[in-house]
């Protein structure tokens, strides 16, 4: 995680920048109370209500406003000193529109069953509370209550779509807004979007710390200095793992040519794709040298089979002979890439 920040700093010459925060973590209050006083810059995004307010302030973001990069940079008085980068993802827009319509239709179908139950000749559903309970179960299941106008009486129930509200929400499909305080000369718009998307790397790092690779389980400390020490050791362990992954990429399923694949995308909003070389590794499960490729976990398990033996002969039991088992081709390559020798011991 720290290495990702360093790469961003080195590439764009940024002195201090807070790591990308997601919409639930980096709030305005945190920016005002923690980042600004510390002199830190930030890359984050606007919440959905803020995006809606920005659209009302700047007018509807029509597709014609976006160029081939699918992004548009604006400013707002509500965010002084910040750059707002409106991103348009056509695939995401289509997905959200389709999903909304499916949920609306499913909700309507269930609500129509309730309407029929209130109008049938026998065993008619009646009573405001009974009808409301049935309606509530449907609304809670599909989460589409905000898009329907509901009317419940003691003997009837009606519902209609809020067409204008649905239209306003649909106008924002596929749009998200990246906010940053870093000047454009230090962090271009495309780089800011790429940095925000790098949040996935941070989330993967925390999963790696606690579960996948390092498995550093929670340790409960009651002393601030010990808490800092524990966090430092966790980050140090991940820092070592990150460098090992970078060095061992030719032996792993990790994409060695991710930068080339990223540069080939038409815009930062386009879906990330693996390079042709990575796809070849996925298909053949072999590296360019013909050796099998691994995940980091299986490679470490393979390296763990290398044994260090202390031997002696019956004629002279005090004479200890240190012997290391002969590395396999996979182990030999791993040690060569890491620039270490298994024969060197302390």
SVG drawing of the C-alpha trace seen along z (x, -y; Angstrom):
<svg xmlns="http://www.w3.org/2000/svg" viewBox="-67 -29 102 74">
<polyline fill="none" stroke="black" stroke-width="0.4" points="0.0,0.0 2.8,-2.4 4.6,-1.5 1.5,-2.5 1.6,-5.9 5.4,-6.2 4.9,-5.3 2.2,-8.0 4.5,-10.6 7.5,-9.7 5.5,-9.7 3.9,-13.1 6.2,-14.8 3.6,-15.1 5.0,-15.9 2.3,-14.8 -0.9,-13.1 -3.4,-11.1 -4.2,-7.7 -7.4,-7.3 -10.4,-7.1 -13.7,-5.6 -17.0,-7.3 -17.6,-5.8 -14.2,-6.6 -13.0,-10.0 -15.7,-12.3 -15.8,-16.1 -15.4,-16.3 -12.2,-14.2 -10.8,-16.4 -11.5,-19.5 -10.3,-18.2 -7.4,-15.9 -6.1,-16.4 -6.2,-20.1 -4.5,-20.9 -1.8,-18.3 -1.1,-19.9 -2.1,-16.7 -3.8,-16.5 -6.4,-13.9 -8.1,-11.9 -11.7,-10.8 -15.1,-10.9 -18.5,-12.5 -21.4,-10.8 -24.6,-10.2 -26.5,-13.2 -23.4,-15.4 -23.3,-14.2 -27.0,-15.0 -26.5,-18.5 -23.5,-19.1 -25.6,-18.0 -28.3,-20.6 -25.6,-23.3 -23.8,-22.6 -26.8,-21.4 -27.4,-17.9 -24.3,-16.1 -25.2,-15.1 -23.1,-12.5 -22.1,-15.2 -20.1,-17.0 -17.7,-14.1 -14.9,-13.6 -13.2,-10.3 -11.7,-10.2 -15.2,-10.0 -14.3,-12.5 -15.1,-16.2 -13.3,-18.4 -15.4,-21.1 -15.2,-23.2 -17.8,-24.1 -18.2,-26.7 -19.2,-23.9 -15.7,-22.5 -13.3,-25.4 -9.8,-24.7 -10.7,-21.3 -10.9,-19.8 -14.0,-17.7 -13.6,-15.1 -16.9,-13.8 -16.4,-10.3 -18.8,-8.6 -18.8,-4.8 -21.2,-3.7 -21.1,0.0 -21.9,-0.9 -24.8,-3.2 -26.3,-0.3 -25.9,2.1 -27.6,-0.3 -30.4,-1.1 -31.1,2.6 -30.9,3.5 -33.3,0.7 -35.9,1.6 -35.7,5.3 -36.2,4.3 -39.0,1.9 -40.8,4.6 -40.3,7.2 -41.6,4.8 -44.7,3.9 -45.5,7.5 -45.6,8.2 -47.5,5.0 -50.1,5.9 -50.7,9.2 -51.5,7.1 -53.9,4.9 -55.6,8.0 -55.8,9.3 -57.7,6.2 -60.2,6.4 -60.9,10.2 -64.4,11.4 -63.5,13.9 -61.0,13.6 -60.3,10.0 -57.3,8.4 -58.4,5.5 -57.3,3.4 -54.6,0.6 -52.2,2.5 -52.5,5.8 -52.1,4.2 -49.2,2.1 -47.4,5.2 -47.7,6.9 -46.5,3.8 -43.6,3.3 -42.3,6.8 -42.2,6.2 -40.5,2.8 -37.9,4.1 -37.1,6.9 -36.5,4.9 -35.5,1.6 -37.5,-0.3 -40.0,-2.1 -38.5,-5.5 -39.6,-5.1 -43.3,-4.4 -46.2,-6.5 -48.1,-4.3 -51.7,-4.9 -53.1,-2.6 -56.6,-2.8 -58.6,-0.3 -60.0,1.4 -57.7,0.5 -54.2,0.1 -52.8,-1.7 -49.3,-2.4 -47.8,-4.3 -44.2,-4.9 -42.6,-8.3 -41.6,-8.8 -39.9,-12.2 -37.8,-10.9 -36.8,-7.8 -35.8,-9.9 -33.6,-12.2 -31.9,-9.2 -31.4,-7.6 -29.7,-10.8 -26.9,-10.1 -26.4,-6.4 -22.8,-5.6 -21.5,-8.9 -19.2,-9.3 -17.2,-12.3 -13.6,-12.1 -12.5,-15.0 -8.9,-16.0 -7.0,-18.9 -3.9,-18.1 -3.2,-20.7 -3.6,-19.6 0.1,-20.1 1.0,-17.6 -1.8,-15.1 -3.6,-15.1 -7.3,-14.2 -6.6,-10.7 -4.0,-10.1 -6.5,-11.2 -9.1,-8.7 -6.5,-6.0 -5.4,-6.8 -9.0,-6.7 -9.4,-3.3 -6.3,-2.2 -8.5,-2.0 -9.0,1.6 -5.3,2.2 -5.7,0.8 -8.7,3.0 -6.8,6.0 -3.9,5.1 -6.0,5.2 -7.5,8.6 -4.0,9.8 -2.9,8.6 -5.6,10.2 -6.7,13.3 -5.2,14.3 -1.4,14.2 0.0,12.7 -2.8,13.8 -2.0,11.2 -4.9,11.7 -6.2,8.9 -4.1,8.2 -5.8,6.2 -3.5,3.5 -4.3,1.0 -1.3,-1.2 -1.0,-3.7 2.7,-3.0 1.9,0.8 -0.9,0.1 1.4,-2.0 4.1,0.8 1.5,3.4 0.3,1.3 3.9,0.7 4.8,4.4 1.7,5.1 2.6,2.5 6.2,3.6 5.2,7.2 2.9,6.1 5.7,3.9 8.0,6.9 5.3,9.0 4.6,6.3 8.3,6.2 8.4,10.0 5.3,10.0 6.9,7.4 10.2,9.4 8.5,12.8 6.0,11.7 7.5,13.8 6.7,16.9 3.2,15.7 -0.1,15.3 0.2,11.6 0.3,9.4 3.9,8.3 2.7,5.9 -0.1,4.2 1.2,0.8 1.1,1.6 -2.4,3.0 -3.5,-0.1 -1.9,-2.4 -3.8,-0.5 -7.2,-1.3 -9.1,-4.1 -9.8,-5.9 -9.3,-5.4 -13.0,-4.6 -12.7,-1.6 -12.7,1.9 -9.3,3.0 -8.0,6.0 -5.1,8.4 -2.3,8.2 -1.9,10.9 1.1,12.2 -0.9,12.6 -3.7,14.3 -1.2,16.8 0.0,17.6 -3.6,18.2 -4.3,20.5 -1.1,22.6 -0.2,22.2 3.4,21.9 5.8,19.0 7.8,17.8 10.6,20.2 8.3,23.2 8.2,23.5 4.9,23.7 3.5,20.5 2.1,20.1 0.1,17.9 2.3,16.4 0.9,18.8 1.6,21.9 5.1,20.6 5.9,20.1 4.7,23.5 6.9,24.9 9.9,23.0 9.1,24.3 10.0,27.9 13.7,26.9 15.3,28.5 18.4,27.5 20.0,30.6 22.6,31.0 24.4,34.2 27.2,36.2 28.9,39.6 29.1,42.3 32.9,42.2 32.9,38.5 29.6,37.4 31.0,34.0 31.8,33.1 28.6,31.4 28.0,31.2 25.5,28.5 23.7,29.6 20.8,27.9 18.7,30.0 19.3,29.3 16.8,26.6 14.3,27.6 14.3,25.4 11.3,23.5 13.1,22.9 16.3,22.0 14.6,19.4 12.8,17.9 16.0,17.5 17.7,16.0 15.0,13.4 15.0,12.6 18.8,12.4 19.3,14.6 21.1,17.9 19.5,20.7 23.0,21.9 23.7,18.7 22.6,19.2 23.3,17.6"/>
</svg>
